[in-house]
Each structure stands twice: as C-alpha cells, then as structure tokens.
Amino acid sequence: MNKFIKSERGVSLLELLTAMPILSILMISLTVLLGFGIKSYLFVLSDWEMQREVEFTMESIQHDLMYAKSADIVSGQLIITNQSAKSIIPETTTYELTSGSNPHITRNAQPMTGDTKLSNINILKFMLRRHSEKTIFYNIEAENALTGHRYELRSATTYP
C-alpha cells in the first residue's frame, strides 16, 4: 500500500497554470454553443407555434363554414349562421380582425391568435371575399414578432 502512495505525484504549478486557461476556453466555448442551440430551438418553437395558431384558425373557419346555413362578409367580419339540430334559434359565429398595436383574430370576441408563451404573433392580413354564391375565400398572414418570420395561409370553403 505504501508503495502506491510513494509513487503518486501531484501536478506542478506550471502544469496547473497551463491546463486552467485551456479548460476555461473549452468551457466558455461549450457554454456559448449551448446558448446558441437553446436560442435557435426557441426561435423554431415560436415559429411552429405561430403556424399552429394560424392553421387552427383556418380549420375553425373551415369547420364553421362546412356546417353553415349562410355566411356573410360585413365590414371585414365573417358572420356565419347555422341551424343546430338541438335548437330552434340559429347560432351565429363571427370572425374578425381586431385593430390596435397587436392585431389578432377573434371568434365571437374570443382571441384565437395573438400572444403565446414563446412569442408575440401579429396578424398582418385577414382577407375575406366571396368567391361565388356559396364559396368564401379567406387568407391569413401572420408575423412572429420575436423572429420576424412570416406565415401565410389561403383557403376557400364552399358551404351547403
């Protein structure tokens, strides 16, 4: 046992002074790389969240139009009326683009797009137009305020 203790040597001051800056540079480089990786991940995630919100809004409009009794475009609002089998009174659904510093799309005054956990989504365009008597064309363009990336979807739905 004493044989092993006697043969062990420590590091000299010169070796320690040489190794510490090299290790410091490696650790700083790894930290910076990890920071860039996390930032890139958050950018991609916030863009995905923006796309998801726009797609969900488009699917919601499409679903409401597929079961609509009538649909009208009045002052930039999409007003959809449908007759529920459970109710005698027709149900009305309204989609509109709010104005202000952070415009977003609402469905019956409830926001469908806007601030999320990761980013601030601005709706740049919510265009509605009647394509034919029973077909509505709609277009949504959004911008992620965090990344500056834009996303646009267009669709048309024919209702019964």
N, CA, C and O of each residue as an XYZ file, in Angstrom:
640
protein
N       0.822     -1.186      0.000
C       0.000      0.000      0.000
C       0.868      1.252      0.000
O       0.606      2.189     -0.755
N       1.879      1.273      0.826
C       2.779      2.431      0.872
C       3.493      2.633     -0.453
O       3.862      3.753     -0.807
N       3.686      1.537     -1.184
C       4.362      1.610     -2.472
C       3.584      2.512     -3.444
O       4.178      3.295     -4.185
N       2.242      2.389     -3.431
C       1.422      3.206     -4.324
C       1.385      4.662     -3.883
O       1.391      5.559     -4.726
N       1.349      4.907     -2.613
C       1.303      6.281     -2.112
C       2.596      7.004     -2.450
O       2.565      8.175     -2.828
N       3.709      6.343     -2.323
C       5.006      6.968     -2.607
C       5.171      7.281     -4.093
O       5.845      8.243     -4.460
N       4.541      6.447     -4.960
C       4.727      6.658     -6.393
C       3.801      7.730     -6.966
O       4.002      8.178     -8.094
N       2.800      8.141     -6.209
C       1.891      9.175     -6.709
C       2.564     10.534     -6.647
O       3.243     10.877     -5.679
N       2.348     11.309     -7.734
C       2.883     12.664     -7.774
C       1.731     13.620     -8.000
O       0.736     13.247     -8.622
N       1.841     14.814     -7.521
C       0.845     15.833     -7.777
C       1.186     16.573     -9.056
O       2.175     16.265     -9.721
N       0.370     17.537     -9.389
C       0.648     18.365    -10.556
C       1.459     19.574    -10.124
O       1.285     20.123     -9.036
N       2.329     19.955    -11.003
C       3.146     21.120    -10.673
C       2.343     22.393    -10.937
O       1.320     22.364    -11.621
N       2.804     23.470    -10.405
C       2.142     24.762    -10.592
C       2.134     25.147    -12.068
O       1.156     25.711    -12.557
N       3.198     24.852    -12.765
C       3.283     25.164    -14.188
C       2.238     24.374    -14.991
O       1.607     24.935    -15.886
N       2.046     23.085    -14.688
C       1.037     22.283    -15.370
C      -0.371     22.805    -15.072
O      -1.228     22.852    -15.955
N      -0.588     23.188    -13.839
C      -1.897     23.724    -13.451
C      -2.182     25.048    -14.153
O      -3.297     25.263    -14.629
N      -1.199     25.932    -14.225
C      -1.374     27.226    -14.893
C      -1.564     27.070    -16.401
O      -2.170     27.929    -17.042
N      -1.056     25.989    -16.963
C      -1.243     25.731    -18.393
C      -2.616     25.113    -18.665
O      -3.270     25.464    -19.647
N      -3.048     24.207    -17.813
C      -4.297     23.488    -18.034
C      -5.526     24.354    -17.757
O      -6.536     24.210    -18.446
N      -5.470     25.237    -16.782
C      -6.651     26.043    -16.408
C      -7.145     26.946    -17.540
O      -8.351     26.958    -17.791
N      -6.299     27.699    -18.235
C      -6.814     28.518    -19.345
C      -7.399     27.676    -20.479
O      -8.391     28.063    -21.098
N      -6.784     26.529    -20.748
C      -7.303     25.660    -21.808
C      -8.695     25.143    -21.423
O      -9.613     25.164    -22.243
N      -8.849     24.687    -20.198
C     -10.155     24.230    -19.720
C     -11.167     25.370    -19.698
O     -12.336     25.167    -20.026
N     -10.734     26.553    -19.318
C     -11.645     27.710    -19.298
C     -12.149     28.030    -20.698
O     -13.338     28.288    -20.889
N     -11.246     28.015    -21.679
C     -11.641     28.299    -23.064
C     -12.623     27.232    -23.551
O     -13.613     27.557    -24.206
N     -12.359     25.975    -23.240
C     -13.281     24.900    -23.622
C     -14.650     25.075    -22.973
O     -15.671     24.917    -23.643
N     -14.688     25.393    -21.704
C     -15.961     25.558    -21.002
C     -16.751     26.750    -21.541
O     -17.966     26.660    -21.714
N     -16.074     27.856    -21.805
C     -16.746     29.045    -22.356
C     -17.297     28.730    -23.746
O     -18.420     29.116    -24.069
N     -16.514     28.031    -24.567
C     -16.968     27.669    -25.912
C     -18.204     26.779    -25.846
O     -19.162     26.993    -26.589
N     -18.189     25.789    -24.968
C     -19.342     24.908    -24.828
C     -20.573     25.661    -24.324
O     -21.688     25.385    -24.765
N     -20.382     26.599    -23.413
C     -21.499     27.393    -22.895
C     -22.106     28.258    -24.001
O     -23.328     28.349    -24.119
N     -21.262     28.888    -24.805
C     -21.749     29.725    -25.905
C     -22.494     28.867    -26.928
O     -23.556     29.251    -27.417
N     -21.926     27.703    -27.245
C     -22.584     26.790    -28.183
C     -23.940     26.341    -27.653
O     -24.913     26.299    -28.406
N     -24.015     26.015    -26.402
C     -25.282     25.607    -25.793
C     -26.295     26.761    -25.827
O     -27.478     26.543    -26.089
N     -25.829     27.983    -25.562
C     -26.712     29.157    -25.621
C     -27.277     29.371    -27.011
O     -28.466     29.653    -27.158
N     -26.431     29.240    -28.049
C     -26.915     29.376    -29.429
C     -27.914     28.275    -29.767
O     -28.907     28.524    -30.451
N     -27.656     27.072    -29.294
C     -28.570     25.954    -29.544
C     -29.926     26.189    -28.917
O     -30.953     25.932    -29.545
N     -29.945     26.676    -27.683
C     -31.211     26.943    -26.997
C     -31.963     28.077    -27.684
O     -33.182     28.006    -27.846
N     -31.241     29.123    -28.090
C     -31.881     30.254    -28.763
C     -32.480     29.811    -30.102
O     -33.597     30.204    -30.438
N     -31.758     29.009    -30.852
C     -32.274     28.502    -32.123
C     -33.503     27.633    -31.899
O     -34.473     27.724    -32.652
N     -33.472     26.806    -30.889
C     -34.613     25.948    -30.566
C     -35.840     26.787    -30.235
O     -36.940     26.480    -30.694
N     -35.665     27.842    -29.441
C     -36.794     28.704    -29.078
C     -37.350     29.441    -30.293
O     -38.562     29.626    -30.401
N     -36.472     29.868    -31.215
C     -36.934     30.517    -32.439
C     -37.776     29.560    -33.274
O     -38.847     29.927    -33.758
N     -37.293     28.342    -33.441
C     -38.029     27.349    -34.227
C     -39.357     27.020    -33.546
O     -40.387     26.897    -34.209
N     -39.328     26.881    -32.238
C     -40.542     26.561    -31.492
C     -41.568     27.691    -31.577
O     -42.762     27.429    -31.715
N     -41.114     28.946    -31.496
C     -42.060     30.062    -31.582
C     -42.639     30.181    -32.991
O     -43.809     30.535    -33.143
N     -41.846     29.893    -34.022
C     -42.379     29.892    -35.388
C     -43.393     28.768    -35.572
O     -44.414     28.955    -36.233
N     -43.117     27.611    -34.995
C     -44.058     26.493    -35.069
C     -45.365     26.873    -34.378
O     -46.449     26.547    -34.862
N     -45.254     27.561    -33.248
C     -46.452     27.976    -32.515
C     -47.287     28.957    -33.341
O     -48.516     28.898    -33.328
N     -46.611     29.858    -34.058
C     -47.331     30.796    -34.925
C     -48.060     30.032    -36.035
O     -49.229     30.306    -36.306
N     -47.384     29.085    -36.674
C     -48.012     28.299    -37.728
C     -49.201     27.511    -37.186
O     -50.241     27.416    -37.838
N     -49.044     26.961    -36.015
C     -50.121     26.176    -35.397
C     -51.348     27.045    -35.139
O     -52.474     26.609    -35.380
N     -51.146     28.261    -34.654
C     -52.280     29.157    -34.383
C     -53.005     29.545    -35.665
O     -54.235     29.557    -35.705
N     -52.253     29.860    -36.708
C     -52.871     30.243    -37.982
C     -53.624     29.053    -38.575
O     -54.744     29.207    -39.064
N     -53.019     27.879    -38.533
C     -53.683     26.691    -39.059
C     -54.942     26.356    -38.259
O     -55.959     25.979    -38.840
N     -54.883     26.490    -36.938
C     -56.059     26.220    -36.104
C     -57.189     27.190    -36.438
O     -58.351     26.791    -36.505
N     -56.853     28.459    -36.646
C     -57.860     29.460    -37.002
C     -58.484     29.131    -38.355
O     -59.700     29.219    -38.522
N     -57.649     28.754    -39.318
C     -58.163     28.396    -40.642
C     -59.076     27.167    -40.558
O     -60.131     27.134    -41.193
N     -58.678     26.169    -39.786
C     -59.500     24.965    -39.639
C     -60.824     25.280    -38.942
O     -61.854     24.694    -39.274
N     -60.799     26.188    -37.994
C     -62.012     26.578    -37.293
C     -62.992     27.277    -38.249
O     -64.190     26.994    -38.239
N     -62.469     28.184    -39.064
C     -63.309     28.870    -40.054
C     -63.882     27.851    -41.037
O     -65.068     27.888    -41.364
N     -63.033     26.950    -41.498
C     -63.471     25.934    -42.452
C     -64.558     25.047    -41.839
O     -65.556     24.745    -42.494
N     -64.369     24.638    -40.609
C     -65.358     23.782    -39.941
C     -66.695     24.511    -39.797
O     -67.751     23.944    -40.078
N     -66.644     25.770    -39.357
C     -67.891     26.527    -39.190
C     -68.599     26.739    -40.531
O     -69.827     26.691    -40.600
N     -67.825     26.974    -41.594
C     -68.433     27.171    -42.909
C     -69.032     25.886    -43.476
O     -70.035     25.930    -44.188
N     -68.427     24.757    -43.167
C     -68.937     23.490    -43.705
C     -70.334     23.174    -43.199
O     -71.097     22.479    -43.871
N     -70.677     23.683    -42.012
C     -71.995     23.425    -41.441
C     -72.879     24.673    -41.433
O     -73.874     24.733    -40.711
N     -72.508     25.662    -42.239
C     -73.226     26.936    -42.236
C     -74.518     26.871    -43.039
O     -74.623     26.194    -44.062
N     -75.478     27.598    -42.531
C     -76.724     27.802    -43.281
C     -76.528     28.996    -44.214
O     -77.005     29.005    -45.349
N     -75.807     30.014    -43.702
C     -75.467     31.183    -44.517
C     -74.178     31.788    -43.997
O     -73.783     31.565    -42.853
N     -73.531     32.557    -44.857
C     -72.297     33.252    -44.477
C     -72.265     34.596    -45.184
O     -72.530     34.689    -46.383
N     -71.940     35.629    -44.431
C     -71.882     36.985    -44.983
C     -70.570     37.639    -44.564
O     -70.016     37.350    -43.504
N     -70.095     38.524    -45.426
C     -68.912     39.326    -45.110
C     -69.398     40.762    -44.980
O     -69.861     41.365    -45.949
N     -69.286     41.303    -43.763
C     -69.762     42.657    -43.484
C     -68.656     43.418    -42.757
O     -68.257     43.038    -41.657
N     -68.170     44.480    -43.367
C     -67.139     45.349    -42.773
C     -65.930     44.558    -42.268
O     -65.443     44.795    -41.163
N     -65.459     43.628    -43.078
C     -64.277     42.845    -42.707
C     -64.541     41.731    -41.715
O     -63.602     41.072    -41.269
N     -65.794     41.506    -41.360
C     -66.163     40.419    -40.457
C     -66.796     39.292    -41.255
O     -67.532     39.524    -42.214
N     -66.498     38.079    -40.844
C     -67.151     36.911    -41.417
C     -68.223     36.472    -40.428
O     -67.921     36.060    -39.309
N     -69.476     36.565    -40.856
C     -70.603     36.207    -39.989
C     -71.228     34.933    -40.547
O     -71.759     34.914    -41.657
N     -71.152     33.870    -39.751
C     -71.639     32.555    -40.162
C     -72.857     32.210    -39.315
O     -72.817     32.295    -38.088
N     -73.936     31.819    -39.982
C     -75.156     31.413    -39.280
C     -75.399     29.949    -39.585
O     -75.363     29.519    -40.738
N     -75.648     29.187    -38.518
C     -76.004     27.787    -38.740
C     -77.170     27.407    -37.844
O     -77.403     28.011    -36.797
N     -77.877     26.414    -38.275
C     -79.045     25.935    -37.544
C     -78.668     24.633    -36.861
O     -78.390     23.628    -37.515
N     -78.663     24.665    -35.553
C     -78.357     23.473    -34.770
C     -79.583     22.567    -34.712
O     -80.720     23.036    -34.672
N     -79.333     21.285    -34.708
C     -80.438     20.327    -34.607
C     -81.075     20.384    -33.223
O     -82.234     20.004    -33.061
N     -80.334     20.851    -32.232
C     -80.831     20.894    -30.854
C     -81.606     22.171    -30.539
O     -82.354     22.216    -29.563
N     -81.431     23.206    -31.358
C     -82.016     24.497    -31.032
C     -82.839     25.031    -32.204
O     -82.533     24.777    -33.369
N     -83.868     25.760    -31.871
C     -84.696     26.406    -32.888
C     -84.047     27.721    -33.329
O     -84.183     28.143    -34.477
N     -83.339     28.357    -32.391
C     -82.703     29.648    -32.663
C     -81.391     29.423    -33.420
O     -80.567     28.615    -32.991
N     -81.184     30.124    -34.539
C     -79.924     29.973    -35.279
C     -78.736     30.485    -34.454
O     -78.850     31.475    -33.732
N     -77.613     29.805    -34.572
C     -76.387     30.227    -33.896
C     -75.552     31.046    -34.863
O     -75.428     30.702    -36.038
N     -74.981     32.130    -34.363
C     -74.153     32.995    -35.193
C     -72.726     32.983    -34.669
O     -72.491     33.111    -33.467
N     -71.778     32.829    -35.585
C     -70.354     32.871    -35.264
C     -69.732     34.005    -36.067
O     -69.946     34.113    -37.275
N     -68.961     34.849    -35.388
C     -68.344     35.997    -36.048
C     -66.835     35.923    -35.910
O     -66.306     35.760    -34.811
N     -66.142     36.046    -37.044
C     -64.683     36.130    -37.072
C     -64.320     37.537    -37.499
O     -64.892     38.075    -38.447
N     -63.355     38.138    -36.790
C     -62.910     39.471    -37.191
C     -61.476     39.712    -36.765
O     -60.954     39.051    -35.867
N     -60.853     40.669    -37.426
C     -59.500     41.093    -37.097
C     -59.598     42.328    -36.222
O     -60.175     43.337    -36.629
N     -59.035     42.257    -35.016
C     -59.065     43.409    -34.132
C     -57.995     44.404    -34.561
O     -57.008     44.032    -35.195
N     -58.195     45.651    -34.215
C     -57.197     46.666    -34.540
C     -56.393     46.984    -33.283
O     -56.731     46.546    -32.183
N     -55.339     47.742    -33.464
C     -54.509     48.111    -32.331
C     -53.060     47.765    -32.581
O     -52.674     47.424    -33.699
N     -52.253     47.854    -31.526
C     -50.821     47.607    -31.671
C     -50.516     46.123    -31.878
O     -49.489     45.781    -32.463
N     -51.392     45.246    -31.407
C     -51.192     43.804    -31.564
C     -52.465     43.186    -32.147
O     -53.260     42.598    -31.414
N     -52.660     43.317    -33.467
C     -53.901     42.796    -34.052
C     -53.959     41.274    -33.995
O     -52.954     40.592    -34.198
N     -55.139     40.759    -33.718
C     -55.346     39.316    -33.690
C     -56.756     38.999    -34.177
O     -57.606     39.884    -34.274
N     -56.990     37.729    -34.479
C     -58.286     37.283    -34.978
C     -59.106     36.761    -33.807
O     -58.617     36.011    -32.963
N     -60.362     37.178    -33.782
C     -61.257     36.705    -32.723
C     -62.385     35.887    -33.329
O     -62.767     36.082    -34.482
N     -62.903     34.981    -32.540
C     -64.093     34.201    -32.886
C     -65.089     34.466    -31.778
O     -64.876     34.067    -30.633
N     -66.184     35.145    -32.118
C     -67.182     35.566    -31.127
C     -66.518     36.320    -29.972
O     -66.792     36.051    -28.803
N     -65.646     37.260    -30.315
C     -64.930     38.148    -29.383
C     -63.907     37.426    -28.509
O     -63.373     38.028    -27.577
N     -63.620     36.161    -28.783
C     -62.591     35.426    -28.046
C     -61.351     35.313    -28.935
O     -61.454     34.837    -30.065
N     -60.174     35.744    -28.447
C     -58.973     35.708    -29.293
C     -58.587     34.283    -29.694
O     -58.587     33.366    -28.873
N     -58.262     34.125    -30.968
C     -57.772     32.841    -31.479
C     -56.284     32.905    -31.774
O     -55.607     31.877    -31.789
N     -55.773     34.099    -32.008
C     -54.342     34.291    -32.260
C     -53.870     35.443    -31.386
O     -54.681     36.181    -30.826
N     -52.581     35.590    -31.274
C     -52.033     36.709    -30.504
C     -50.837     36.303    -29.689
O     -49.946     35.618    -30.191
N     -50.800     36.718    -28.429
C     -49.668     36.400    -27.568
C     -49.670     34.922    -27.208
O     -50.708     34.342    -26.890
N     -48.504     34.339    -27.266
C     -48.328     32.956    -26.849
C     -47.258     32.925    -25.774
O     -46.720     33.965    -25.394
N     -46.952     31.741    -25.287
C     -45.935     31.623    -24.247
C     -44.550     31.987    -24.765
O     -43.704     32.462    -24.007
N     -44.319     31.765    -26.056
C     -42.982     31.962    -26.604
C     -42.827     33.212    -27.459
O     -41.718     33.728    -27.600
N     -43.902     33.697    -28.022
C     -43.745     34.824    -28.944
C     -45.005     35.667    -28.997
O     -46.050     35.313    -28.450
N     -44.868     36.776    -29.664
C     -45.976     37.684    -29.900
C     -46.308     37.587    -31.385
O     -45.482     37.926    -32.232
N     -47.505     37.129    -31.698
C     -47.899     36.919    -33.085
C     -48.792     38.065    -33.535
O     -49.830     38.336    -32.931
N     -48.372     38.735    -34.603
C     -49.156     39.825    -35.181
C     -49.816     39.330    -36.463
O     -49.157     38.742    -37.320
N     -51.107     39.567    -36.588
C     -51.816     39.229    -37.822
C     -51.701     40.429    -38.747
O     -52.210     41.509    -38.447
N     -51.031     40.231    -39.872
C     -50.825     41.315    -40.827
C     -51.998     41.450    -41.792
O     -52.328     42.551    -42.233
N     -52.627     40.313    -42.115
C     -53.713     40.357    -43.092
C     -54.749     39.277    -42.753
O     -54.404     38.122    -42.502
N     -55.993     39.672    -42.752
C     -57.122     38.736    -42.643
C     -58.096     39.163    -43.724
O     -58.950     40.023    -43.511
N     -57.953     38.547    -44.884
C     -58.744     38.954    -46.043
C     -59.882     37.966    -46.260
O     -59.687     36.752    -46.217
N     -61.054     38.501    -46.490
C     -62.247     37.700    -46.747
C     -62.893     38.201    -48.028
O     -63.021     39.406    -48.245
N     -63.296     37.267    -48.867
C     -64.071     37.672    -50.043
C     -64.915     36.513    -50.521
O     -64.555     35.343    -50.388
N     -66.031     36.875    -51.072
C     -66.950     35.872    -51.603
C     -66.454     35.488    -52.988
O     -66.287     36.339    -53.861
N     -66.220     34.194    -53.175
C     -65.724     33.691    -54.455
C     -66.888     33.360    -55.386
O     -66.820     33.589    -56.594
N     -67.948     32.822    -54.807
C     -69.190     32.559    -55.539
C     -70.328     32.656    -54.522
O     -70.116     33.063    -53.380
N     -71.516     32.285    -54.938
C     -72.663     32.440    -54.034
C     -72.484     31.668    -52.726
O     -72.876     32.153    -51.665
N     -71.901     30.486    -52.792
C     -71.755     29.644    -51.604
C     -70.290     29.361    -51.250
O     -70.016     28.441    -50.480
N     -69.356     30.126    -51.792
C     -67.933     29.897    -51.523
C     -67.291     31.158    -50.956
O     -67.425     32.246    -51.518
N     -66.594     30.995    -49.839
C     -65.875     32.099    -49.189
C     -64.378     31.821    -49.290
O     -63.909     30.734    -48.951
N     -63.643     32.817    -49.760
C     -62.179     32.756    -49.812
C     -61.644     33.528    -48.611
O     -62.112     34.630    -48.325
N     -60.674     32.963    -47.910
C     -60.085     33.650    -46.766
C     -58.585     33.433    -46.764
O     -58.080     32.390    -47.179
N     -57.885     34.460    -46.280
C     -56.428     34.492    -46.306
C     -55.939     35.099    -44.989
O     -56.412     36.158    -44.575
N     -54.991     34.425    -44.336
C     -54.409     34.936    -43.094
C     -52.903     34.999    -43.266
O     -52.268     34.024    -43.667
N     -52.340     36.157    -42.959
C     -50.889     36.319    -42.952
C     -50.480     36.790    -41.557
O     -51.023     37.767    -41.040
N     -49.523     36.091    -40.954
C     -49.082     36.400    -39.591
C     -47.577     36.619    -39.570
O     -46.839     36.133    -40.428
N     -47.147     37.372    -38.557
C     -45.718     37.611    -38.365
C     -45.362     37.322    -36.918
O     -46.072     37.732    -35.999
N     -44.262     36.617    -36.722
C     -43.735     36.348    -35.395
C     -42.864     37.542    -35.010
O     -41.835     37.779    -35.644
N     -43.254     38.292    -33.990
C     -42.512     39.491    -33.592
C     -41.130     39.143    -33.052
O     -40.222     39.973    -33.114
N     -40.953     37.944    -32.527
C     -39.659     37.524    -31.978
C     -38.643     37.264    -33.080
O     -37.499     37.708    -32.990
N     -39.055     36.545    -34.122
C     -38.116     36.164    -35.182
C     -38.246     37.014    -36.442
O     -37.319     37.075    -37.250
N     -39.389     37.668    -36.611
C     -39.617     38.444    -37.828
C     -40.084     37.584    -38.994
O     -40.272     38.099    -40.096
N     -40.274     36.283    -38.775
C     -40.716     35.394    -39.845
C     -42.215     35.544    -40.083
O     -42.992     35.801    -39.163
N     -42.595     35.373    -41.351
C     -43.998     35.492    -41.732
C     -44.526     34.144    -42.211
O     -43.782     33.300    -42.709
N     -45.838     33.972    -42.043
C     -46.505     32.733    -42.434
C     -47.860     33.111    -43.004
O     -48.586     33.909    -42.413
N     -48.203     32.539    -44.153
C     -49.462     32.890    -44.812
C     -50.185     31.622    -45.259
O     -49.576     30.696    -45.794
N     -51.482     31.601    -45.031
C     -52.336     30.501    -45.480
C     -53.540     31.077    -46.214
O     -54.093     32.106    -45.826
N     -53.935     30.385    -47.292
C     -55.122     30.771    -48.051
C     -56.000     29.548    -48.231
O     -55.517     28.425    -48.375
N     -57.280     29.789    -48.220
C     -58.201     28.673    -48.422
C     -59.539     29.223    -48.904
O     -59.830     30.414    -48.792
N     -60.327     28.322    -49.438
C     -61.699     28.637    -49.848
C     -62.577     27.467    -49.416
O     -62.183     26.307    -49.534
N     -63.748     27.775    -48.923
C     -64.673     26.740    -48.474
C     -66.042     27.014    -49.074
O     -66.532     28.144    -49.066
N     -66.643     25.961    -49.591
C     -67.998     26.022    -50.107
C     -68.922     25.443    -49.040
O     -68.719     24.326    -48.564
N     -69.932     26.214    -48.675
C     -70.863     25.733    -47.662
C     -72.162     25.283    -48.312
O     -72.465     25.678    -49.438
N     -72.943     24.445    -47.598
C     -74.151     23.858    -48.204
C     -75.231     24.880    -48.527
O     -76.291     24.518    -49.038
